[in-house]
């Protein structure tokens, strides 16, 4: 583990940029950016276009370590280069931003009110490659749609089991049991979720470090006690489908919770914008998310 990167994530001011759209979400990300599906004819062309989009964001003068602590990458992005360097090396060496990697393979079907992660074949091999590419940590997402105690328990157990496997490889896992913001019983789900997280934290060895990525809670500062646990490097928030303005407003009401936004980060950015327009839009977005994250 890179101790300089650990210190930056643990104590730095700013937020984590999520640039990890993959698989089925990539066409949607490109469409939001103004690139229609008829602009590419196969998967390789699609991933080349999305890498160009991410490269434009990363190389922007607005994408600066003064405001951004880390960036979450998709595997395909990790394996590609920016100006002759692997993406993770460019982020850390040129930008001072800590690189993370999304490792999950998407969600399983809904059962017991939740969607567990699909199996992750070849995870150890992927983690070895991530270490070779100088990745600091990982991220993996599950989804909670109903306040089902048995389902939520399974989500957290699965997340921590895989998280421990990741930690044993020298990486810091971001555990992400998202609660659907449109759930009718979101607050109850959050209460059940926190109990299960604390139960799993109590079972970790004293040197194991993790991060948590959670939906912005219904009750302000609900996750403050999780932030005090010695195993928890940082608690970050996903935008979860809120607009940028909504996400920032809710985040600002939760002291110590910092952003890890994806859709809210890239909102308003398009391929047709001039570099001046693009950088100005991204700069305003980053400033707004940063301000909400440090309150």
Buried (B, 14 or more C-beta within 10 A) or exposed (E): EBEEBBEBBBEBEBBBBBBBBBEEBBBEBBEBBEBEEEEBEEEEEBBBBBBBBBBBBBBBEBBBBEBBBBBBBBBBBBBBEBEEEBBBBBBBEBBBBBBBBBBBBEBBEEEBBBBBBEEBEEBEEBBEBBBEBBBBBBBBBBBBBBBBBEBBBBBBBBBBEBBBBBBEBEBBBBBBBBBBBEBEBBBBBBBBBBEBBEEBBEEBEEEBBBBBBBBBBBEBEBBBEBBEBEBBBBBBBBBBBBEBEBBBEBBBBBEBBBBBBBBBBBBBBBBEBEEEEBBBBBBEBBEBBBBBBBE
